[in-house]
Amino acid sequence: MDKKSSPIRVNVARAKKVFRAMEEAWKSKEGIWKDVVLPESRHELPTNPRTAANYLFFASLTMRGGVVSDDPVRWLSHLYLVHPDLFDPTEILKRWNEKKLCKAFCQATENILAKKNLSVGRGSMGPRYQEFARSWLYNAKILAEKWQGNVLNVFDGVKEFEEAFARIDHRRQNGRGLVGIRRKIFSLLTIWLQDKGMILNFPTPLPIDFHALRVLQSTGVIELTGMSPWVRQGYSWMTHWKGVQAVRISERITDAIAMWSQWFLWKNGFDHKIINPAMWVLSRTLCADHLQNGTRERTVPNCLPEELRQKPQLWPANYRDPCQHCPVQKFCQHVAPSGPYYRSGMFVKMERISYQHPCFQPELPGIEGFIPPPEFTGRQRSKK
């Protein structure tokens, strides 16, 4: 990509330091990484390798938009228990149509809600059923006709990620590729399959979602070059961010970061199977709990840097500073609230203000004292 037109700038020296710190923290299994169980590992996979790989393929398709990752994985697990043939492309083409799929999807959601005693509409179970049913059927057809009904065959003989992606990329396969799966989703699937030992380890990019963007931008690993003062207000509670630096996230931006990350990680000896979940857990757990990243209406008025400087009393009395447990805090200069991204597709960047409450006394020095939040012990967390 032409550097002059690139939507990103990369600080190579900073990237090495940040990735090294995260890799060491992940390997040490301390703090938020202690006993961590990622969503894709919370439910038992099918014993047959082909079925397990297809299960992970369909699971990866649900990881779009502002979903809580636990929900679609739980949903897929229940769906497999009731309809295991839905994960065999050949059987799908024989027995299923769009109407039957939608009915099965709805029933799976109703069963989960009833079991957890939740009202209809609570919890995100993935994309809209009709849209998802169409892509499920179409992808099953492509897998059956081109890949013998086994997604593992896509990776046969592959030496690096782009080679595999080109095989299924709808844009490069003249309409005969897989749908609903771009670089982010396909790199996530690739990492899952590599982590489970189903395919070989080869150069693979980071899945660039909001959490990856937040960590990379906040720590100065990347700089998004197209940022400007946000003038579009969107939802009424977003007026507070008018004038803050922001940029609309496009596939051009995420692709540029992904393609850079693939070879940077590989050439510098970093493991993408570690860096990816380490960033996701870091953003979802610690970054999400920073006051300035709050998106609820009750916290929005307290998040701008100038307000926190002028009125340190705006920090909650019971605030437990998540940054004190972060292995990359010394590199972190910005925050990025999730609300504008998930509601308007805008990535907002603000200066991070360190917690300086005059009455603050650290209760637990060091990362060892941090108690992992509920989602890493199997209980659901409400944050994205």
C-alpha positions in Angstrom: 0.0 0.0 0.0 1.3 3.5 -0.9 2.5 5.0 2.3 1.2 8.5 1.3 -2.3 7.1 1.0 -2.1 4.8 3.9 -4.9 5.3 6.5 -2.5 4.3 9.3 1.0 5.1 10.6 2.9 2.5 12.6 5.4 3.1 15.5 7.5 0.0 15.0 9.6 0.4 18.2 6.4 1.0 20.3 4.8 -2.1 18.7 7.6 -4.3 19.8 7.5 -3.1 23.4 3.7 -3.3 23.6 3.4 -6.8 22.1 6.3 -8.1 24.2 4.6 -6.8 27.4 1.3 -8.3 26.5 2.8 -11.6 25.5 4.7 -11.8 28.8 1.5 -11.0 30.7 -0.5 -13.6 28.9 2.2 -16.3 29.5 2.5 -15.4 33.2 -1.3 -16.0 33.6 -1.6 -13.3 36.2 -4.4 -10.8 36.9 -7.1 -10.7 34.3 -5.3 -13.5 32.4 -5.3 -15.9 35.3 -7.6 -18.9 34.6 -8.9 -17.1 31.5 -11.4 -19.1 29.4 -12.2 -17.6 26.0 -15.7 -17.8 24.6 -14.9 -20.3 21.9 -13.5 -22.7 24.6 -16.4 -22.5 27.1 -18.4 -25.2 25.4 -17.3 -28.7 24.3 -16.5 -29.0 20.6 -17.8 -32.0 18.6 -15.4 -34.9 18.7 -15.2 -35.3 15.0 -12.4 -32.9 13.7 -14.4 -32.1 10.5 -17.6 -31.3 12.4 -15.6 -29.4 15.0 -14.0 -27.2 12.3 -17.3 -26.6 10.6 -18.8 -25.7 14.0 -16.1 -23.1 14.5 -16.7 -21.8 11.0 -20.3 -21.1 11.6 -19.5 -19.8 15.1 -17.1 -17.2 13.6 -19.9 -15.8 11.3 -21.8 -14.7 14.4 -18.8 -12.5 15.7 -20.0 -9.4 13.9 -21.2 -6.0 15.2 -21.7 -5.2 18.9 -22.5 -8.7 20.1 -21.3 -10.0 23.5 -19.2 -12.9 22.3 -20.4 -15.3 25.0 -24.0 -15.1 23.6 -23.6 -16.4 20.1 -21.2 -19.2 21.3 -23.8 -20.3 23.8 -26.4 -20.1 21.1 -24.3 -22.2 18.6 -23.6 -24.8 21.3 -27.3 -25.3 22.0 -28.1 -25.4 18.3 -25.6 -28.2 17.8 -27.1 -30.2 20.6 -30.6 -30.0 19.0 -29.6 -30.1 15.3 -26.1 -31.5 14.8 -26.8 -31.9 11.1 -26.8 -28.1 10.7 -23.0 -28.3 10.9 -22.7 -30.7 8.0 -22.9 -28.8 4.7 -24.0 -31.9 2.7 -26.8 -32.7 5.1 -27.9 -29.0 5.2 -28.5 -29.0 1.4 -30.5 -32.2 1.7 -32.8 -31.3 4.7 -32.9 -27.6 5.3 -34.3 -24.4 3.7 -34.5 -20.8 4.8 -37.9 -21.1 6.6 -36.8 -24.2 8.6 -33.5 -22.6 9.5 -35.2 -19.4 10.8 -37.6 -21.5 12.9 -34.6 -23.5 14.4 -32.7 -20.3 15.1 -35.7 -18.8 16.9 -36.4 -21.9 18.9 -32.8 -22.1 20.1 -33.0 -18.5 21.3 -36.3 -19.2 23.1 -34.9 -22.3 24.8 -31.8 -20.4 26.1 -33.9 -17.4 27.3 -36.3 -19.8 29.1 -33.5 -21.7 30.7 -31.9 -18.5 32.0 -35.3 -17.0 32.9 -34.8 -14.0 30.6 -37.5 -12.1 28.7 -37.6 -12.1 24.9 -35.1 -9.6 23.5 -32.6 -10.0 26.3 -29.1 -11.0 25.1 -27.7 -10.8 21.6 -27.8 -14.2 19.8 -26.1 -13.1 16.6 -27.2 -11.5 13.3 -30.8 -11.2 12.1 -32.2 -14.7 11.6 -33.4 -14.4 8.0 -30.1 -12.8 6.9 -28.1 -15.4 8.8 -30.2 -18.3 7.4 -29.5 -17.2 3.9 -25.7 -16.9 4.4 -25.8 -20.2 6.3 -27.4 -22.0 3.4 -25.2 -20.3 0.8 -22.0 -21.0 2.6 -23.0 -24.6 3.1 -23.5 -24.9 -0.6 -20.1 -23.5 -1.4 -18.4 -25.7 1.2 -20.1 -28.8 -0.2 -19.5 -28.0 -3.8 -15.9 -26.6 -3.6 -14.5 -28.0 -0.4 -16.1 -31.4 0.1 -18.2 -30.1 3.0 -15.1 -29.6 5.1 -13.7 -26.1 5.9 -10.4 -27.6 6.7 -9.8 -28.3 3.0 -9.7 -24.5 2.4 -6.3 -24.6 4.3 -4.8 -27.6 2.5 -1.3 -26.7 1.5 -1.5 -23.1 2.6 1.7 -21.4 3.7 0.2 -18.0 4.8 -3.1 -16.4 5.5 -3.7 -14.4 2.3 -3.3 -17.6 0.3 -6.2 -19.1 2.2 -8.3 -16.0 2.2 -8.0 -15.6 -1.6 -9.6 -19.1 -1.9 -12.8 -18.0 -0.2 -12.9 -14.3 -0.8 -16.3 -13.6 -2.5 -14.8 -10.6 -4.4 -12.0 -12.7 -5.9 -13.9 -15.9 -6.6 -16.4 -14.4 -9.1 -19.3 -14.8 -6.7 -18.3 -18.3 -5.7 -16.7 -17.4 -2.4 -18.0 -17.5 1.1 -20.3 -14.6 2.3 -20.3 -12.7 5.5 -16.7 -13.4 6.1 -14.0 -10.8 5.5 -10.4 -10.6 6.9 -11.4 -10.0 10.5 -13.7 -13.0 10.7 -11.5 -15.3 8.6 -8.4 -14.4 10.6 -10.4 -15.1 13.8 -11.4 -18.5 12.4 -7.9 -19.3 11.3 -6.5 -18.5 14.8 -9.2 -20.7 16.4 -8.3 -23.6 14.1 -4.6 -23.2 14.7 -5.1 -22.9 18.5 -7.1 -26.2 18.4 -4.3 -27.9 16.4 -6.6 -28.5 13.4 -4.4 -26.6 10.9 -0.8 -25.7 10.7 0.6 -22.5 12.2 1.4 -20.0 9.5 1.6 -16.1 9.3 -1.8 -14.8 10.2 -3.0 -11.2 10.9 -4.7 -10.0 14.0 -8.5 -9.8 13.7 -9.0 -6.1 13.8 -12.2 -5.4 15.7 -13.0 -2.5 18.1 -10.9 -4.0 20.9 -7.8 -4.4 18.8 -8.3 -0.9 17.5 -8.6 0.5 21.0 -5.5 -1.1 22.3 -3.3 -0.4 19.3 -4.4 3.2 19.0 -4.3 4.0 22.8 -0.8 2.6 23.2 0.6 4.4 20.2 1.3 1.3 18.1 -0.8 2.7 15.3 -2.1 6.2 14.5 -5.2 6.6 12.4 -4.4 9.3 9.9 -7.9 10.4 9.0 -9.1 11.7 12.3 -10.8 15.1 12.6 -13.2 16.8 15.1 -16.5 14.9 15.2 -19.4 17.0 14.0 -22.1 14.4 13.5 -23.8 14.0 16.8 -26.0 10.9 16.2 -27.8 9.8 19.4 -28.7 12.5 21.9 -26.3 11.2 24.5 -23.4 11.5 22.0 -23.5 15.3 21.8 -21.0 15.3 24.7 -18.3 14.1 22.2 -18.9 16.8 19.6 -15.5 18.2 18.6 -13.6 15.2 19.9 -11.1 13.5 17.4 -12.8 10.7 15.5 -12.8 8.7 12.3 -15.3 6.4 10.6 -13.8 2.9 10.6 -13.8 1.3 7.1 -12.6 -2.0 5.8 -9.7 -0.1 4.2 -8.5 0.9 7.7 -8.9 -2.5 9.3 -7.3 -4.3 6.3 -4.3 -2.0 6.4 -3.7 -2.8 10.1 -4.4 -6.5 9.6 -2.0 -6.9 6.7 0.7 -4.9 8.5 0.3 -7.1 11.7 0.6 -10.4 9.9 4.2 -10.0 8.8 5.3 -7.8 11.7 4.3 -10.4 14.2 5.8 -13.2 12.2 9.1 -11.5 11.5 9.6 -10.3 15.1 8.7 -13.7 16.7 5.4 -12.8 18.2 2.6 -15.4 18.4 -0.7 -14.1 16.9 -2.5 -16.8 18.9 -1.4 -15.0 22.0 -1.4 -11.3 21.0 -5.0 -11.6 19.7 -6.7 -12.9 22.8 -4.4 -10.8 25.1 -5.6 -7.6 23.4 -9.2 -8.7 23.4 -9.2 -9.5 27.1 -7.3 -6.4 28.0 -9.7 -4.1 26.2 -12.9 -5.9 27.2 -11.9 -6.0 30.9 -9.6 -3.2 31.9 -10.1 -0.6 29.2 -13.8 -1.0 29.4 -13.8 -0.2 33.1 -11.9 3.1 32.7 -14.2 6.1 33.6 -13.6 7.9 30.3 -14.6 4.8 28.3 -18.0 4.7 29.9 -20.9 5.0 27.6 -23.8 4.9 29.9 -25.6 8.3 30.2 -24.8 8.5 33.9 -21.0 8.4 33.2 -20.8 10.3 29.9 -20.7 13.8 31.5 -17.6 12.8 33.4 -15.4 11.5 30.7 -13.8 14.5 28.9 -10.2 15.2 29.8 -10.6 18.9 30.6 -13.5 18.2 33.0 -11.5 15.6 34.9 -8.6 18.0 35.2 -10.8 20.8 36.5 -13.0 18.6 38.7 -11.1 15.5 40.1 -14.1 15.0 42.4 -15.9 13.6 39.4 -14.0 10.4 39.9 -16.4 8.0 41.7 -15.6 7.6 45.4 -15.5 3.8 45.0 -13.5 3.9 41.7 -11.0 1.0 41.4 -8.5 2.2 38.9 -8.2 -0.6 36.2 -5.1 1.0 34.8 -3.0 0.0 37.8 -3.3 -3.6 36.7 -2.4 -3.0 33.0 0.9 -4.3 31.7 1.0 -1.6 29.0 -0.2 1.4 31.0 3.1 3.3 30.6 2.6 3.3 26.8 -1.1 4.2 27.0 -2.0 7.8 26.2 -5.6 7.7 24.9 -9.0 6.2 25.6 -11.7 5.1 23.1 -15.3 4.7 24.3 -17.2 1.9 22.6 -20.6 3.7 22.3 -19.8 5.9 19.3 -18.2 2.9 17.5 -21.0 0.4 18.0 -23.8 3.0 17.5 -22.4 5.2 14.7 -19.3 3.4 13.4 -17.1 6.2 14.7 -13.8 5.5 16.5 -13.3 8.3 19.1 -9.9 9.1 20.6 -9.4 11.2 23.7 -6.5 11.9 26.0 -6.4 9.4 28.9 -6.4 11.1 32.3 -4.7 9.0 35.0 -6.7 8.5 38.2 -5.5 11.1 40.6 -8.2 11.3 43.3 -6.8 13.0 46.4 -8.2 10.3 48.6 -7.0 7.4 46.5 -5.1 4.7 48.2 -4.4 1.5 46.2 -6.1 -1.4 47.9 -4.2 -4.1 46.0 -0.7 -3.2 44.8 0.3 -4.9 41.6 -1.6 -7.0 39.1 -1.5 -10.1 41.4 -4.4 -8.8 43.4 -6.8 -8.2 40.6 -9.9 -10.5 40.7 -10.9 -11.6 37.2 -14.5 -10.5 36.3 -17.3 -13.0 36.0 -17.1 -13.8 32.2 -13.7 -15.6 32.7 -15.2 -18.0 35.1 -18.1 -18.9 32.9 -20.6 -16.3 34.1 -21.9 -13.8 31.6 -20.6 -10.2 31.5 -22.8 -7.4 30.1 -20.0 -5.5 28.3 -19.2 -5.8 24.7 
